[in-house]
Amino acid sequence: MSGSRSARLLVSLALLALLSMAQFARAAEPIRIGLQAPITGPWAYEGEMARNSVQIVADEINKAGGLLGRPVEIVLGDDQGQPQQSALVAQRMISEKVVAVVGTYGSSVNDPAAAIYERNKLVNIAYGSTAESLTTHGRKYFFRTCFRDDRQGEFFANFAADTLKAKRIAIIHDNTTFGKGLAEAARRPILAQGKAEVVFYDAITPGERDFTAILGRMGRTNPDVVYFTGYYSEAGLIIRQMRTLGIKAPFVGGNAAVNDEFIKIAGIDIAKGALMTQEPLPTDLDYPESKAFVAEYVRRHGEAPSSPWPVYAADAFKVICAAIEATKSTNSDVLMNYLHNNLKDYPGITGPISFDAVGDREGAIYLAYEVFGEGDFRPRR
């Protein structure tokens, strides 16, 4: 063999080796999925549970061989529970070329991020964003594993009138997209049904500590029940200040108001007897997927999640991975079309998951929970 032919052969073999190595490297590259959550800030408790929950799913998938022969990797973005930071996190997710995003807790926080993901045609599945308005923009790439506020509002209206026998209802919100949306979703059916009247309807300012002025005005209307549709960081203060002012009406929180942190803020003596309207807690779900997930969460963290939102985050991650596996693709248009048209009754941790034409999860289950003296939550019977 001549020297030139030998050299060409060596070059060819080297190129083949490099090509094989490059193909192997591409095959081993992780599939990166974003998780946008409030890891710091006033809602950090919820964000940490979401991270824990999604990590369980990612670990299970990787243990089983990953996706399309590749490991799955979580790209974490801390939006601090702030809309401006949420937009920055969304831009970072785009620049890091994640294939889809799970996000986030808080409708007003999620809205600017969802707009950015839509412009960039990136599938995003919200886990704790329930405002009706999020699916009125005609977005094709937005989905959610949680349920809409209008369904919760109707549940409260029936619960207050039929179970609590309330005739005079006070509603307080916090002017956030979520809080005001849920308040309106509750007021509409109360007025339409005519079983009770709304005697007080007003808003607090999130982040404040003293609500005695608005609560004093509310107290003078003699409500039979008080429904607060904001977040737990204010809810704990509101119920404590209600009792200090001598307002004895039952306190009912929406599905962002009552959790373990609410009890810590209010104190167990005050929090005992508080009610909340929300989706079933993971410990009250009877699906085999729920039981397995809760058992693993308890094994890792010593206790079950104290709200449903982190489990909806885990379900959002599972749905994204299911779409990738079913389509053998990470292309966002392919995933979007599959989620809209082909995902039917996927066996999620929180039950069967399907999406309607605008990305809302089909079906809805709500329960009324009560805080008991041991600090645990049980369905109100």
Secondary structure as the mmCIF struct_conf table of DSSP 4:
data_model
#
loop_
_struct_conf.conf_type_id
_struct_conf.id
_struct_conf.beg_label_comp_id
_struct_conf.beg_label_asym_id
_struct_conf.beg_label_seq_id
_struct_conf.end_label_comp_id
_struct_conf.end_label_asym_id
_struct_conf.end_label_seq_id
HELX_RH_AL_P HELX_RH_AL_P1 GLY A 3 ALA A 28
BEND BEND1 GLU A 29 GLU A 29
HELX_LH_PP_P HELX_LH_PP_P1 PRO A 30 PRO A 30
STRN STRN1 ILE A 31 ALA A 37
BEND BEND2 ILE A 39 GLY A 41
TURN_TY1_P TURN_TY1_P1 PRO A 42 TRP A 43
HELX_RH_AL_P HELX_RH_AL_P2 ALA A 44 LYS A 63
TURN_TY1_P TURN_TY1_P2 ALA A 64 GLY A 65
STRN STRN2 LEU A 67 LEU A 67
TURN_TY1_P TURN_TY1_P3 LEU A 68 GLY A 69
STRN STRN3 ARG A 70 ARG A 70
STRN STRN4 VAL A 72 ASP A 78
TURN_TY1_P TURN_TY1_P4 GLN A 80 GLY A 81
HELX_RH_AL_P HELX_RH_AL_P3 PRO A 83 SER A 95
TURN_TY1_P TURN_TY1_P5 GLU A 96 LYS A 97
BEND BEND3 VAL A 99 VAL A 99
STRN STRN5 ALA A 100 GLY A 103
STRN STRN6 TYR A 105 TYR A 105
HELX_RH_AL_P HELX_RH_AL_P4 SER A 107 ARG A 119
TURN_TY1_P TURN_TY1_P6 ASN A 120 LYS A 121
STRN STRN7 ASN A 124 ALA A 126
BEND BEND4 TYR A 127 TYR A 127
STRN STRN8 GLY A 128 GLY A 128
HELX_RH_3T_P HELX_RH_3T_P1 GLU A 132 THR A 135
BEND BEND5 THR A 136 HIS A 137
BEND BEND6 LYS A 140 TYR A 141
STRN STRN9 PHE A 142 ARG A 144
BEND BEND7 THR A 145 CYS A 146
HELX_RH_AL_P HELX_RH_AL_P5 ASP A 149 ASN A 158
HELX_RH_PI_P HELX_RH_PI_P1 PHE A 159 THR A 163
BEND BEND8 LEU A 164 LEU A 164
BEND BEND9 LYS A 167 LYS A 167
STRN STRN10 ARG A 168 HIS A 173
BEND BEND10 ASN A 175 THR A 176
HELX_RH_AL_P HELX_RH_AL_P6 THR A 177 GLN A 193
BEND BEND11 LYS A 195 ALA A 196
STRN STRN11 GLU A 197 ALA A 203
TURN_TY1_P TURN_TY1_P7 PRO A 206 GLY A 207
BEND BEND12 ARG A 209 ARG A 209
HELX_RH_AL_P HELX_RH_AL_P7 THR A 212 GLY A 219
TURN_TY1_P TURN_TY1_P8 ARG A 220 THR A 221
BEND BEND13 ASP A 224 ASP A 224
STRN STRN12 VAL A 225 PHE A 228
BEND BEND14 GLY A 230 GLY A 230
HELX_RH_AL_P HELX_RH_AL_P8 TYR A 232 THR A 244
TURN_TY1_P TURN_TY1_P9 LEU A 245 GLY A 246
BEND BEND15 ALA A 249 ALA A 249
HELX_LH_PP_P HELX_LH_PP_P2 PRO A 250 PRO A 250
STRN STRN13 PHE A 251 GLY A 253
TURN_TY1_P TURN_TY1_P10 ASN A 255 ALA A 257
BEND BEND16 ASN A 259 ASN A 259
HELX_RH_AL_P HELX_RH_AL_P9 ASP A 260 ALA A 266
HELX_RH_AL_P HELX_RH_AL_P10 ILE A 268 ALA A 271
TURN_TY1_P TURN_TY1_P11 LYS A 272 GLY A 273
STRN STRN14 LEU A 275 GLN A 278
BEND BEND17 GLU A 279 GLU A 279
HELX_LH_PP_P HELX_LH_PP_P3 PRO A 280 LEU A 281
HELX_RH_3T_P HELX_RH_3T_P2 PRO A 282 ASP A 284
BEND BEND18 TYR A 287 TYR A 287
HELX_RH_AL_P HELX_RH_AL_P11 PRO A 288 HIS A 301
BEND BEND19 GLY A 302 GLU A 303
BEND BEND20 SER A 306 PRO A 308
HELX_RH_AL_P HELX_RH_AL_P12 TRP A 309 THR A 327
TURN_TY1_P TURN_TY1_P12 LYS A 328 LYS A 328
HELX_RH_AL_P HELX_RH_AL_P13 SER A 332 ASN A 341
TURN_TY1_P TURN_TY1_P13 ASN A 342 ASN A 342
BEND BEND21 ASP A 345 ASP A 345
STRN STRN15 TYR A 346 GLY A 348
TURN_TY1_P TURN_TY1_P14 ILE A 349 THR A 350
STRN STRN16 GLY A 351 ILE A 353
STRN STRN17 PHE A 355 PHE A 355
TURN_TY1_P TURN_TY1_P15 ALA A 357 VAL A 358
BEND BEND22 GLY A 359 GLY A 359
HELX_LH_PP_P HELX_LH_PP_P4 ASP A 360 ASP A 360
STRN STRN18 ARG A 361 ARG A 361
BEND BEND23 GLU A 362 GLU A 362
STRN STRN19 LEU A 367 VAL A 371
TURN_TY1_P TURN_TY1_P16 GLY A 373 GLU A 374
BEND BEND24 GLY A 375 GLY A 375
STRN STRN20 PHE A 377 PRO A 379
#
